[in-house]
């Protein structure tokens, strides 16, 4: 079974983030409308239904989002970083 690109690994915010979209692997992007603030120390990950944030007190909140497929044009100087 192929891995679902929409399930991301938990990440911890080291600074306050304003998230409008996140890359979910390959050419898949999670788009959040309205944007979401993630506070320092909170954990977050992408899921099929959107962005899940785990607050400092352990409460988890899901912010709905939509998934998009985006093709990227590579520059002529070589491979992307």
Phi and psi restraints in degrees (range 20) as a CNS / XPLOR table:
assign (resid 1 and name C) (resid 2 and name N)
       (resid 2 and name CA) (resid 2 and name C) 1.0 -73.9 20.0 2
assign (resid 2 and name N) (resid 2 and name CA)
       (resid 2 and name C) (resid 3 and name N) 1.0 147.1 20.0 2
assign (resid 2 and name C) (resid 3 and name N)
       (resid 3 and name CA) (resid 3 and name C) 1.0 -71.9 20.0 2
assign (resid 3 and name N) (resid 3 and name CA)
       (resid 3 and name C) (resid 4 and name N) 1.0 138.2 20.0 2
assign (resid 3 and name C) (resid 4 and name N)
       (resid 4 and name CA) (resid 4 and name C) 1.0 -78.2 20.0 2
assign (resid 4 and name N) (resid 4 and name CA)
       (resid 4 and name C) (resid 5 and name N) 1.0 117.9 20.0 2
assign (resid 4 and name C) (resid 5 and name N)
       (resid 5 and name CA) (resid 5 and name C) 1.0 -63.0 20.0 2
assign (resid 5 and name N) (resid 5 and name CA)
       (resid 5 and name C) (resid 6 and name N) 1.0 -16.5 20.0 2
assign (resid 5 and name C) (resid 6 and name N)
       (resid 6 and name CA) (resid 6 and name C) 1.0 -80.8 20.0 2
assign (resid 6 and name N) (resid 6 and name CA)
       (resid 6 and name C) (resid 7 and name N) 1.0 -16.1 20.0 2
assign (resid 6 and name C) (resid 7 and name N)
       (resid 7 and name CA) (resid 7 and name C) 1.0 -91.3 20.0 2
assign (resid 7 and name N) (resid 7 and name CA)
       (resid 7 and name C) (resid 8 and name N) 1.0 108.5 20.0 2
assign (resid 7 and name C) (resid 8 and name N)
       (resid 8 and name CA) (resid 8 and name C) 1.0 -95.3 20.0 2
assign (resid 8 and name N) (resid 8 and name CA)
       (resid 8 and name C) (resid 9 and name N) 1.0 169.8 20.0 2
assign (resid 8 and name C) (resid 9 and name N)
       (resid 9 and name CA) (resid 9 and name C) 1.0 -82.7 20.0 2
assign (resid 9 and name N) (resid 9 and name CA)
       (resid 9 and name C) (resid 10 and name N) 1.0 149.9 20.0 2
assign (resid 9 and name C) (resid 10 and name N)
       (resid 10 and name CA) (resid 10 and name C) 1.0 -63.8 20.0 2
assign (resid 10 and name N) (resid 10 and name CA)
       (resid 10 and name C) (resid 11 and name N) 1.0 134.5 20.0 2
assign (resid 10 and name C) (resid 11 and name N)
       (resid 11 and name CA) (resid 11 and name C) 1.0 -126.9 20.0 2
assign (resid 11 and name N) (resid 11 and name CA)
       (resid 11 and name C) (resid 12 and name N) 1.0 148.9 20.0 2
assign (resid 11 and name C) (resid 12 and name N)
       (resid 12 and name CA) (resid 12 and name C) 1.0 -107.0 20.0 2
assign (resid 12 and name N) (resid 12 and name CA)
       (resid 12 and name C) (resid 13 and name N) 1.0 131.8 20.0 2
assign (resid 12 and name C) (resid 13 and name N)
       (resid 13 and name CA) (resid 13 and name C) 1.0 -73.8 20.0 2
assign (resid 13 and name N) (resid 13 and name CA)
       (resid 13 and name C) (resid 14 and name N) 1.0 126.5 20.0 2
assign (resid 13 and name C) (resid 14 and name N)
       (resid 14 and name CA) (resid 14 and name C) 1.0 -97.5 20.0 2
assign (resid 14 and name N) (resid 14 and name CA)
       (resid 14 and name C) (resid 15 and name N) 1.0 -7.0 20.0 2
assign (resid 14 and name C) (resid 15 and name N)
       (resid 15 and name CA) (resid 15 and name C) 1.0 -152.2 20.0 2
assign (resid 15 and name N) (resid 15 and name CA)
       (resid 15 and name C) (resid 16 and name N) 1.0 164.4 20.0 2
assign (resid 15 and name C) (resid 16 and name N)
       (resid 16 and name CA) (resid 16 and name C) 1.0 -67.0 20.0 2
assign (resid 16 and name N) (resid 16 and name CA)
       (resid 16 and name C) (resid 17 and name N) 1.0 133.3 20.0 2
assign (resid 16 and name C) (resid 17 and name N)
       (resid 17 and name CA) (resid 17 and name C) 1.0 -120.5 20.0 2
assign (resid 17 and name N) (resid 17 and name CA)
       (resid 17 and name C) (resid 18 and name N) 1.0 140.9 20.0 2
assign (resid 17 and name C) (resid 18 and name N)
       (resid 18 and name CA) (resid 18 and name C) 1.0 -108.2 20.0 2
assign (resid 18 and name N) (resid 18 and name CA)
       (resid 18 and name C) (resid 19 and name N) 1.0 112.8 20.0 2
assign (resid 18 and name C) (resid 19 and name N)
       (resid 19 and name CA) (resid 19 and name C) 1.0 -106.8 20.0 2
assign (resid 19 and name N) (resid 19 and name CA)
       (resid 19 and name C) (resid 20 and name N) 1.0 120.9 20.0 2
assign (resid 19 and name C) (resid 20 and name N)
       (resid 20 and name CA) (resid 20 and name C) 1.0 -106.1 20.0 2
assign (resid 20 and name N) (resid 20 and name CA)
       (resid 20 and name C) (resid 21 and name N) 1.0 -33.6 20.0 2
assign (resid 20 and name C) (resid 21 and name N)
       (resid 21 and name CA) (resid 21 and name C) 1.0 -155.7 20.0 2
assign (resid 21 and name N) (resid 21 and name CA)
       (resid 21 and name C) (resid 22 and name N) 1.0 150.7 20.0 2
assign (resid 21 and name C) (resid 22 and name N)
       (resid 22 and name CA) (resid 22 and name C) 1.0 -134.4 20.0 2
assign (resid 22 and name N) (resid 22 and name CA)
       (resid 22 and name C) (resid 23 and name N) 1.0 141.7 20.0 2
assign (resid 22 and name C) (resid 23 and name N)
       (resid 23 and name CA) (resid 23 and name C) 1.0 -79.2 20.0 2
assign (resid 23 and name N) (resid 23 and name CA)
       (resid 23 and name C) (resid 24 and name N) 1.0 128.6 20.0 2
assign (resid 23 and name C) (resid 24 and name N)
       (resid 24 and name CA) (resid 24 and name C) 1.0 -102.7 20.0 2
assign (resid 24 and name N) (resid 24 and name CA)
       (resid 24 and name C) (resid 25 and name N) 1.0 13.1 20.0 2
assign (resid 24 and name C) (resid 25 and name N)
       (resid 25 and name CA) (resid 25 and name C) 1.0 111.5 20.0 2
assign (resid 25 and name N) (resid 25 and name CA)
       (resid 25 and name C) (resid 26 and name N) 1.0 134.5 20.0 2
assign (resid 25 and name C) (resid 26 and name N)
       (resid 26 and name CA) (resid 26 and name C) 1.0 61.3 20.0 2
assign (resid 26 and name N) (resid 26 and name CA)
       (resid 26 and name C) (resid 27 and name N) 1.0 -127.6 20.0 2
assign (resid 26 and name C) (resid 27 and name N)
       (resid 27 and name CA) (resid 27 and name C) 1.0 -107.9 20.0 2
assign (resid 27 and name N) (resid 27 and name CA)
       (resid 27 and name C) (resid 28 and name N) 1.0 25.4 20.0 2
assign (resid 27 and name C) (resid 28 and name N)
       (resid 28 and name CA) (resid 28 and name C) 1.0 -102.3 20.0 2
assign (resid 28 and name N) (resid 28 and name CA)
       (resid 28 and name C) (resid 29 and name N) 1.0 132.4 20.0 2
assign (resid 28 and name C) (resid 29 and name N)
       (resid 29 and name CA) (resid 29 and name C) 1.0 -127.5 20.0 2
assign (resid 29 and name N) (resid 29 and name CA)
       (resid 29 and name C) (resid 30 and name N) 1.0 137.6 20.0 2
assign (resid 29 and name C) (resid 30 and name N)
       (resid 30 and name CA) (resid 30 and name C) 1.0 -96.8 20.0 2
assign (resid 30 and name N) (resid 30 and name CA)
       (resid 30 and name C) (resid 31 and name N) 1.0 122.6 20.0 2
assign (resid 30 and name C) (resid 31 and name N)
       (resid 31 and name CA) (resid 31 and name C) 1.0 -107.8 20.0 2
assign (resid 31 and name N) (resid 31 and name CA)
       (resid 31 and name C) (resid 32 and name N) 1.0 126.0 20.0 2
assign (resid 31 and name C) (resid 32 and name N)
       (resid 32 and name CA) (resid 32 and name C) 1.0 -109.5 20.0 2
assign (resid 32 and name N) (resid 32 and name CA)
       (resid 32 and name C) (resid 33 and name N) 1.0 126.7 20.0 2
assign (resid 32 and name C) (resid 33 and name N)
       (resid 33 and name CA) (resid 33 and name C) 1.0 -135.1 20.0 2
assign (resid 33 and name N) (resid 33 and name CA)
       (resid 33 and name C) (resid 34 and name N) 1.0 112.7 20.0 2
assign (resid 33 and name C) (resid 34 and name N)
       (resid 34 and name CA) (resid 34 and name C) 1.0 -78.7 20.0 2
assign (resid 34 and name N) (resid 34 and name CA)
       (resid 34 and name C) (resid 35 and name N) 1.0 165.2 20.0 2
assign (resid 34 and name C) (resid 35 and name N)
       (resid 35 and name CA) (resid 35 and name C) 1.0 -61.3 20.0 2
assign (resid 35 and name N) (resid 35 and name CA)
       (resid 35 and name C) (resid 36 and name N) 1.0 160.1 20.0 2
assign (resid 35 and name C) (resid 36 and name N)
       (resid 36 and name CA) (resid 36 and name C) 1.0 -122.4 20.0 2
assign (resid 36 and name N) (resid 36 and name CA)
       (resid 36 and name C) (resid 37 and name N) 1.0 137.2 20.0 2
assign (resid 36 and name C) (resid 37 and name N)
       (resid 37 and name CA) (resid 37 and name C) 1.0 -91.6 20.0 2
assign (resid 37 and name N) (resid 37 and name CA)
       (resid 37 and name C) (resid 38 and name N) 1.0 135.0 20.0 2
assign (resid 37 and name C) (resid 38 and name N)
       (resid 38 and name CA) (resid 38 and name C) 1.0 -116.4 20.0 2
assign (resid 38 and name N) (resid 38 and name CA)
       (resid 38 and name C) (resid 39 and name N) 1.0 124.5 20.0 2
assign (resid 38 and name C) (resid 39 and name N)
       (resid 39 and name CA) (resid 39 and name C) 1.0 -83.1 20.0 2
assign (resid 39 and name N) (resid 39 and name CA)
       (resid 39 and name C) (resid 40 and name N) 1.0 158.5 20.0 2
assign (resid 39 and name C) (resid 40 and name N)
       (resid 40 and name CA) (resid 40 and name C) 1.0 -55.6 20.0 2
assign (resid 40 and name N) (resid 40 and name CA)
       (resid 40 and name C) (resid 41 and name N) 1.0 132.9 20.0 2
assign (resid 40 and name C) (resid 41 and name N)
       (resid 41 and name CA) (resid 41 and name C) 1.0 89.7 20.0 2
assign (resid 41 and name N) (resid 41 and name CA)
       (resid 41 and name C) (resid 42 and name N) 1.0 -15.7 20.0 2
assign (resid 41 and name C) (resid 42 and name N)
       (resid 42 and name CA) (resid 42 and name C) 1.0 -75.8 20.0 2
assign (resid 42 and name N) (resid 42 and name CA)
       (resid 42 and name C) (resid 43 and name N) 1.0 150.4 20.0 2
assign (resid 42 and name C) (resid 43 and name N)
       (resid 43 and name CA) (resid 43 and name C) 1.0 -102.4 20.0 2
assign (resid 43 and name N) (resid 43 and name CA)
       (resid 43 and name C) (resid 44 and name N) 1.0 151.7 20.0 2
assign (resid 43 and name C) (resid 44 and name N)
       (resid 44 and name CA) (resid 44 and name C) 1.0 -149.6 20.0 2
assign (resid 44 and name N) (resid 44 and name CA)
       (resid 44 and name C) (resid 45 and name N) 1.0 155.9 20.0 2
assign (resid 44 and name C) (resid 45 and name N)
       (resid 45 and name CA) (resid 45 and name C) 1.0 -158.4 20.0 2
assign (resid 45 and name N) (resid 45 and name CA)
       (resid 45 and name C) (resid 46 and name N) 1.0 156.3 20.0 2
assign (resid 45 and name C) (resid 46 and name N)
       (resid 46 and name CA) (resid 46 and name C) 1.0 -85.0 20.0 2
assign (resid 46 and name N) (resid 46 and name CA)
       (resid 46 and name C) (resid 47 and name N) 1.0 147.1 20.0 2
assign (resid 46 and name C) (resid 47 and name N)
       (resid 47 and name CA) (resid 47 and name C) 1.0 -139.6 20.0 2
assign (resid 47 and name N) (resid 47 and name CA)
       (resid 47 and name C) (resid 48 and name N) 1.0 166.5 20.0 2
assign (resid 47 and name C) (resid 48 and name N)
       (resid 48 and name CA) (resid 48 and name C) 1.0 -55.9 20.0 2
assign (resid 48 and name N) (resid 48 and name CA)
       (resid 48 and name C) (resid 49 and name N) 1.0 -30.1 20.0 2
assign (resid 48 and name C) (resid 49 and name N)
       (resid 49 and name CA) (resid 49 and name C) 1.0 -91.5 20.0 2
assign (resid 49 and name N) (resid 49 and name CA)
       (resid 49 and name C) (resid 50 and name N) 1.0 -10.3 20.0 2
assign (resid 49 and name C) (resid 50 and name N)
       (resid 50 and name CA) (resid 50 and name C) 1.0 150.0 20.0 2
assign (resid 50 and name N) (resid 50 and name CA)
       (resid 50 and name C) (resid 51 and name N) 1.0 -142.7 20.0 2
assign (resid 50 and name C) (resid 51 and name N)
       (resid 51 and name CA) (resid 51 and name C) 1.0 -109.9 20.0 2
assign (resid 51 and name N) (resid 51 and name CA)
       (resid 51 and name C) (resid 52 and name N) 1.0 124.5 20.0 2
assign (resid 51 and name C) (resid 52 and name N)
       (resid 52 and name CA) (resid 52 and name C) 1.0 -102.0 20.0 2
assign (resid 52 and name N) (resid 52 and name CA)
       (resid 52 and name C) (resid 53 and name N) 1.0 130.4 20.0 2
assign (resid 52 and name C) (resid 53 and name N)
       (resid 53 and name CA) (resid 53 and name C) 1.0 -118.7 20.0 2
assign (resid 53 and name N) (resid 53 and name CA)
       (resid 53 and name C) (resid 54 and name N) 1.0 133.4 20.0 2
assign (resid 53 and name C) (resid 54 and name N)
       (resid 54 and name CA) (resid 54 and name C) 1.0 -106.1 20.0 2
assign (resid 54 and name N) (resid 54 and name CA)
       (resid 54 and name C) (resid 55 and name N) 1.0 113.8 20.0 2
assign (resid 54 and name C) (resid 55 and name N)
       (resid 55 and name CA) (resid 55 and name C) 1.0 -73.3 20.0 2
assign (resid 55 and name N) (resid 55 and name CA)
       (resid 55 and name C) (resid 56 and name N) 1.0 170.0 20.0 2
assign (resid 55 and name C) (resid 56 and name N)
       (resid 56 and name CA) (resid 56 and name C) 1.0 -61.0 20.0 2
assign (resid 56 and name N) (resid 56 and name CA)
       (resid 56 and name C) (resid 57 and name N) 1.0 -28.2 20.0 2
assign (resid 56 and name C) (resid 57 and name N)
       (resid 57 and name CA) (resid 57 and name C) 1.0 -88.5 20.0 2
assign (resid 57 and name N) (resid 57 and name CA)
       (resid 57 and name C) (resid 58 and name N) 1.0 6.8 20.0 2
assign (resid 57 and name C) (resid 58 and name N)
       (resid 58 and name CA) (resid 58 and name C) 1.0 92.0 20.0 2
assign (resid 58 and name N) (resid 58 and name CA)
       (resid 58 and name C) (resid 59 and name N) 1.0 -8.7 20.0 2
assign (resid 58 and name C) (resid 59 and name N)
       (resid 59 and name CA) (resid 59 and name C) 1.0 -71.6 20.0 2
assign (resid 59 and name N) (resid 59 and name CA)
       (resid 59 and name C) (resid 60 and name N) 1.0 133.9 20.0 2
assign (resid 59 and name C) (resid 60 and name N)
       (resid 60 and name CA) (resid 60 and name C) 1.0 -108.4 20.0 2
assign (resid 60 and name N) (resid 60 and name CA)
       (resid 60 and name C) (resid 61 and name N) 1.0 133.0 20.0 2
assign (resid 60 and name C) (resid 61 and name N)
       (resid 61 and name CA) (resid 61 and name C) 1.0 -124.6 20.0 2
assign (resid 61 and name N) (resid 61 and name CA)
       (resid 61 and name C) (resid 62 and name N) 1.0 137.1 20.0 2
assign (resid 61 and name C) (resid 62 and name N)
       (resid 62 and name CA) (resid 62 and name C) 1.0 -106.2 20.0 2
assign (resid 62 and name N) (resid 62 and name CA)
       (resid 62 and name C) (resid 63 and name N) 1.0 128.6 20.0 2
assign (resid 62 and name C) (resid 63 and name N)
       (resid 63 and name CA) (resid 63 and name C) 1.0 -105.9 20.0 2
assign (resid 63 and name N) (resid 63 and name CA)
       (resid 63 and name C) (resid 64 and name N) 1.0 114.7 20.0 2
assign (resid 63 and name C) (resid 64 and name N)
       (resid 64 and name CA) (resid 64 and name C) 1.0 -61.4 20.0 2
assign (resid 64 and name N) (resid 64 and name CA)
       (resid 64 and name C) (resid 65 and name N) 1.0 147.2 20.0 2
assign (resid 64 and name C) (resid 65 and name N)
       (resid 65 and name CA) (resid 65 and name C) 1.0 -150.6 20.0 2
assign (resid 65 and name N) (resid 65 and name CA)
       (resid 65 and name C) (resid 66 and name N) 1.0 169.8 20.0 2
assign (resid 65 and name C) (resid 66 and name N)
       (resid 66 and name CA) (resid 66 and name C) 1.0 -117.3 20.0 2
assign (resid 66 and name N) (resid 66 and name CA)
       (resid 66 and name C) (resid 67 and name N) 1.0 145.0 20.0 2
assign (resid 66 and name C) (resid 67 and name N)
       (resid 67 and name CA) (resid 67 and name C) 1.0 -95.8 20.0 2
assign (resid 67 and name N) (resid 67 and name CA)
       (resid 67 and name C) (resid 68 and name N) 1.0 136.2 20.0 2
assign (resid 67 and name C) (resid 68 and name N)
       (resid 68 and name CA) (resid 68 and name C) 1.0 -126.1 20.0 2
assign (resid 68 and name N) (resid 68 and name CA)
       (resid 68 and name C) (resid 69 and name N) 1.0 150.6 20.0 2
assign (resid 68 and name C) (resid 69 and name N)
       (resid 69 and name CA) (resid 69 and name C) 1.0 -105.2 20.0 2
assign (resid 69 and name N) (resid 69 and name CA)
       (resid 69 and name C) (resid 70 and name N) 1.0 126.5 20.0 2
assign (resid 69 and name C) (resid 70 and name N)
       (resid 70 and name CA) (resid 70 and name C) 1.0 -127.1 20.0 2
assign (resid 70 and name N) (resid 70 and name CA)
       (resid 70 and name C) (resid 71 and name N) 1.0 127.9 20.0 2
assign (resid 70 and name C) (resid 71 and name N)
       (resid 71 and name CA) (resid 71 and name C) 1.0 -89.1 20.0 2
assign (resid 71 and name N) (resid 71 and name CA)
       (resid 71 and name C) (resid 72 and name N) 1.0 141.3 20.0 2
assign (resid 71 and name C) (resid 72 and name N)
       (resid 72 and name CA) (resid 72 and name C) 1.0 -111.6 20.0 2
assign (resid 72 and name N) (resid 72 and name CA)
       (resid 72 and name C) (resid 73 and name N) 1.0 133.2 20.0 2
assign (resid 72 and name C) (resid 73 and name N)
       (resid 73 and name CA) (resid 73 and name C) 1.0 -87.2 20.0 2
assign (resid 73 and name N) (resid 73 and name CA)
       (resid 73 and name C) (resid 74 and name N) 1.0 125.0 20.0 2
assign (resid 73 and name C) (resid 74 and name N)
       (resid 74 and name CA) (resid 74 and name C) 1.0 -84.0 20.0 2
assign (resid 74 and name N) (resid 74 and name CA)
       (resid 74 and name C) (resid 75 and name N) 1.0 147.8 20.0 2
assign (resid 74 and name C) (resid 75 and name N)
       (resid 75 and name CA) (resid 75 and name C) 1.0 -75.3 20.0 2
assign (resid 75 and name N) (resid 75 and name CA)
       (resid 75 and name C) (resid 76 and name N) 1.0 155.8 20.0 2
assign (resid 75 and name C) (resid 76 and name N)
       (resid 76 and name CA) (resid 76 and name C) 1.0 -72.9 20.0 2
assign (resid 76 and name N) (resid 76 and name CA)
       (resid 76 and name C) (resid 77 and name N) 1.0 -15.9 20.0 2
assign (resid 76 and name C) (resid 77 and name N)
       (resid 77 and name CA) (resid 77 and name C) 1.0 -74.1 20.0 2
assign (resid 77 and name N) (resid 77 and name CA)
       (resid 77 and name C) (resid 78 and name N) 1.0 -9.3 20.0 2
assign (resid 77 and name C) (resid 78 and name N)
       (resid 78 and name CA) (resid 78 and name C) 1.0 144.5 20.0 2
assign (resid 78 and name N) (resid 78 and name CA)
       (resid 78 and name C) (resid 79 and name N) 1.0 -164.2 20.0 2
assign (resid 78 and name C) (resid 79 and name N)
       (resid 79 and name CA) (resid 79 and name C) 1.0 -71.2 20.0 2
assign (resid 79 and name N) (resid 79 and name CA)
       (resid 79 and name C) (resid 80 and name N) 1.0 154.2 20.0 2
assign (resid 79 and name C) (resid 80 and name N)
       (resid 80 and name CA) (resid 80 and name C) 1.0 -69.9 20.0 2
assign (resid 80 and name N) (resid 80 and name CA)
       (resid 80 and name C) (resid 81 and name N) 1.0 160.3 20.0 2
